[in-house]
Amino acid sequence: MNDTPIYLPEHFGGPFPSAQFALTEPDGLLAIGGNLKPETLLEAYHHGIFPWYSEDQPVLWWSPNPRCVLYPHKLKISRSLKKTLNKKIYEIRIDTAFRKVMQACAAPRKDGAGTWISDDMLNAYCKLHDMGYAHSVECWRDGELVGGLYGVKIGYMFFGESMFSKQADASKVALEYLCNTIKPKLIDAQVYSEHMESMGAELIDRKKFIEMVNSYCRKTISPVT
């Protein structure tokens, strides 16, 4: 394990250093630098690594230990969410407004989250979307986008990036659709949050997580529909 992160040149094209070299403080910081080209991002996800940084920083690459994940069959449905689902007040769409979902996730929130999605990140993931790797699950009501989530899907893995909700339970409805209709084998939630824990997410050892990534990303399945 390193005492300092690994520095990547701007023209970096992989392979990434092993996640075992990530720092323990800050937890999971593996490398600094590189770029957000589609091939770089896909290389990172294939090895359990993701970018997360503020606009005034270079690209920071992370692989925390433990890793927060959600097994779709362990999704927790509260009574209030079950009522919302039964009412069918939201129309679910897939990939009809990917950029808008990202922009909504990037908007400032009461807890301060969301502002890390810079224009560079937005454009990079829109390229992945155009290539068929990045996807959005959207909740619409009366013609308005009111909630959703986005992430990167490779094989049977869904690497969740962010979600937003403008109306009650909208992001939770999107997550339920991801779990029970799209049905990846595993959803990467990256780092712990009380919200994801309330939905059934749990922490697993990074080594186990990467073993699962190696297995599930190798499998080829039909695109999200």
C-alpha positions as CSV (number, residue, x, y, z in Angstrom):
1,M,0.0,0.0,0.0
2,N,1.3,3.4,-0.9
3,D,1.8,6.4,1.4
4,T,1.2,8.8,-1.5
5,P,-1.1,8.6,-4.6
6,I,0.2,7.6,-8.0
7,Y,0.5,10.5,-10.5
8,L,-0.8,9.8,-14.0
9,P,0.3,11.8,-17.2
10,E,-2.3,13.7,-19.0
11,H,-2.0,11.3,-22.0
12,F,-2.6,8.3,-19.7
13,G,-4.4,5.4,-21.4
14,G,-4.0,2.6,-18.9
15,P,-3.6,0.2,-17.4
16,F,-4.5,1.6,-14.0
17,P,-2.4,0.7,-10.9
18,S,-3.9,-2.1,-8.8
19,A,-6.5,-0.9,-6.3
20,Q,-4.4,-2.5,-3.5
21,F,-2.1,0.5,-3.7
22,A,-4.9,3.0,-2.8
23,L,-4.4,5.1,0.3
24,T,-6.2,4.5,3.6
25,E,-6.3,8.2,4.3
26,P,-8.1,9.7,2.4
27,D,-9.8,6.3,2.0
28,G,-9.4,4.9,-1.4
29,L,-7.4,7.6,-3.2
30,L,-5.4,5.7,-5.8
31,A,-4.2,8.1,-8.4
32,I,-4.1,11.8,-9.5
33,G,-4.2,13.1,-13.1
34,G,-4.9,11.4,-16.4
35,N,-8.0,12.3,-18.3
36,L,-11.7,11.5,-18.8
37,K,-11.5,10.0,-22.2
38,P,-14.0,7.1,-22.7
39,E,-11.3,4.5,-22.9
40,T,-9.8,5.8,-19.6
41,L,-13.1,5.7,-17.8
42,L,-14.0,2.2,-19.0
43,E,-10.5,1.0,-18.0
44,A,-11.1,2.4,-14.6
45,Y,-14.5,0.9,-14.1
46,H,-13.3,-2.5,-15.2
47,H,-10.9,-2.4,-12.3
48,G,-13.2,-1.0,-9.6
49,I,-11.9,2.5,-9.9
50,F,-13.9,5.7,-10.4
51,P,-13.2,9.5,-10.7
52,W,-14.4,11.9,-8.1
53,Y,-13.0,15.4,-7.7
54,S,-13.9,19.1,-7.4
55,E,-13.7,21.5,-10.3
56,D,-10.5,23.2,-8.9
57,Q,-8.7,19.8,-8.6
58,P,-7.0,17.5,-11.1
59,V,-8.8,14.2,-11.8
60,L,-8.8,12.1,-8.7
61,W,-9.2,8.3,-9.0
62,W,-10.7,6.2,-6.1
63,S,-11.2,2.7,-5.0
64,P,-12.3,2.8,-1.3
65,N,-12.2,-0.1,1.1
66,P,-14.7,-1.2,2.1
67,R,-17.0,-0.7,-0.9
68,C,-20.7,0.2,-0.6
69,V,-22.8,-2.0,-2.9
70,L,-26.4,-2.9,-3.3
71,Y,-27.5,-6.4,-4.3
72,P,-30.7,-5.8,-6.2
73,H,-32.5,-8.7,-4.5
74,K,-31.8,-7.1,-1.1
75,L,-33.5,-3.8,-2.0
76,K,-35.6,-2.5,0.9
77,I,-39.0,-1.3,0.0
78,S,-40.5,0.9,2.8
79,R,-44.3,1.1,3.3
80,S,-44.4,4.6,2.0
81,L,-42.3,3.6,-1.1
82,K,-44.6,0.7,-1.7
83,K,-47.6,3.0,-1.7
84,T,-45.9,5.3,-4.2
85,L,-45.1,2.3,-6.4
86,N,-48.6,1.0,-6.3
87,K,-50.1,4.5,-7.2
88,K,-47.9,4.5,-10.4
89,I,-47.7,8.3,-10.3
90,Y,-44.4,8.4,-12.2
91,E,-43.7,7.3,-15.7
92,I,-40.3,5.5,-16.0
93,R,-38.2,6.2,-19.1
94,I,-34.7,5.0,-19.9
95,D,-32.1,7.1,-21.6
96,T,-34.4,9.8,-23.0
97,A,-32.8,12.7,-21.1
98,F,-29.4,11.5,-20.0
99,R,-27.8,15.0,-20.0
100,K,-30.7,16.5,-18.1
101,V,-30.4,13.8,-15.4
102,M,-26.7,14.6,-15.0
103,Q,-27.4,18.3,-14.8
104,A,-30.1,17.7,-12.2
105,C,-27.7,15.6,-10.2
106,A,-25.1,18.4,-10.4
107,A,-27.4,21.1,-9.1
108,P,-26.6,22.3,-5.5
109,R,-28.6,20.6,-2.8
110,K,-29.3,21.3,0.9
111,D,-26.6,18.8,2.0
112,G,-24.1,20.3,-0.5
113,A,-23.9,17.2,-2.6
114,G,-24.0,17.3,-6.4
115,T,-21.6,20.1,-7.2
116,W,-18.7,17.7,-8.0
117,I,-20.3,17.0,-11.4
118,S,-18.3,19.5,-13.5
119,D,-18.8,20.3,-17.2
120,D,-15.9,18.0,-18.0
121,M,-17.5,15.2,-16.1
122,L,-20.9,16.0,-17.8
123,N,-19.3,15.9,-21.3
124,A,-17.3,12.8,-20.6
125,Y,-20.3,10.7,-19.4
126,C,-22.4,12.0,-22.2
127,K,-19.8,10.5,-24.6
128,L,-20.1,7.2,-22.7
129,H,-23.9,7.4,-23.0
130,D,-23.5,7.9,-26.8
131,M,-21.4,4.8,-26.9
132,G,-24.0,2.8,-25.0
133,Y,-22.3,2.4,-21.6
134,A,-23.8,5.2,-19.5
135,H,-27.5,5.1,-18.8
136,S,-30.2,7.1,-17.0
137,V,-33.3,5.9,-15.3
138,E,-35.8,8.7,-15.3
139,C,-39.0,9.5,-13.4
140,W,-41.4,11.8,-15.3
141,R,-44.7,13.3,-14.1
142,D,-47.0,15.5,-16.2
143,G,-44.2,15.9,-18.8
144,E,-41.6,17.0,-16.3
145,L,-38.4,15.2,-15.3
146,V,-38.8,14.9,-11.5
147,G,-36.2,12.3,-10.5
148,G,-33.8,9.7,-11.6
149,L,-30.3,8.3,-11.5
150,Y,-27.4,7.6,-13.9
151,G,-24.4,5.3,-14.0
152,V,-22.3,3.1,-16.1
153,K,-23.4,-0.4,-17.1
154,I,-20.8,-3.0,-18.1
155,G,-22.0,-6.6,-18.4
156,Y,-23.9,-7.4,-15.3
157,M,-22.5,-4.5,-13.3
158,F,-24.1,-1.2,-12.8
159,F,-21.8,1.5,-11.4
160,G,-24.1,4.0,-9.9
161,E,-22.9,7.6,-10.0
162,S,-25.6,9.9,-8.7
163,M,-29.4,10.4,-8.3
164,F,-31.8,13.2,-7.7
165,S,-35.4,13.7,-6.6
166,K,-37.6,16.7,-7.0
167,Q,-40.8,15.0,-5.8
168,A,-41.4,12.4,-3.1
169,D,-39.7,9.0,-3.6
170,A,-38.8,9.8,-7.3
171,S,-35.2,8.7,-7.0
172,K,-36.2,5.6,-5.0
173,V,-38.7,4.6,-7.7
174,A,-35.9,4.9,-10.3
175,L,-33.7,2.7,-8.1
176,E,-36.5,0.1,-7.7
177,Y,-36.8,0.0,-11.5
178,L,-33.1,-0.5,-11.8
179,C,-33.1,-3.4,-9.4
180,N,-36.3,-5.2,-10.4
181,T,-36.6,-4.4,-14.2
182,I,-33.1,-3.8,-15.5
183,K,-31.7,-6.4,-12.9
184,P,-27.9,-6.0,-12.8
185,K,-26.2,-8.6,-10.6
186,L,-24.6,-5.9,-8.5
187,I,-25.0,-2.1,-8.1
188,D,-21.9,-0.2,-7.1
189,A,-22.8,2.6,-4.7
190,Q,-19.2,3.6,-4.2
191,V,-19.1,5.0,-0.6
192,Y,-21.4,4.7,2.4
193,S,-24.4,6.9,2.8
194,E,-27.4,6.6,5.2
195,H,-29.7,7.0,2.3
196,M,-28.3,4.0,0.4
197,E,-28.1,1.9,3.6
198,S,-31.8,2.6,4.2
199,M,-32.4,1.1,0.7
200,G,-30.5,-2.0,1.5
201,A,-26.9,-1.2,0.5
202,E,-24.1,-2.7,2.5
203,L,-20.3,-2.6,2.8
204,I,-18.1,-5.4,1.4
205,D,-14.3,-5.8,1.3
206,R,-12.7,-4.2,-1.7
207,K,-11.0,-7.5,-2.7
208,K,-14.4,-9.2,-2.9
209,F,-15.8,-6.3,-4.8
210,I,-13.1,-6.4,-7.4
211,E,-13.5,-10.1,-7.8
212,M,-17.2,-9.6,-8.6
213,V,-16.3,-6.8,-11.0
214,N,-13.9,-9.0,-12.8
215,S,-16.6,-11.7,-13.1
216,Y,-19.6,-9.6,-14.0
217,C,-17.9,-7.2,-16.4
218,R,-16.7,-10.0,-18.6
219,K,-20.2,-11.2,-19.3
220,T,-22.0,-9.7,-22.3
221,I,-25.7,-9.0,-22.2
222,S,-28.2,-7.0,-24.2
223,P,-28.3,-3.2,-23.8
224,V,-30.5,-1.5,-21.3
225,T,-34.0,-1.1,-22.7
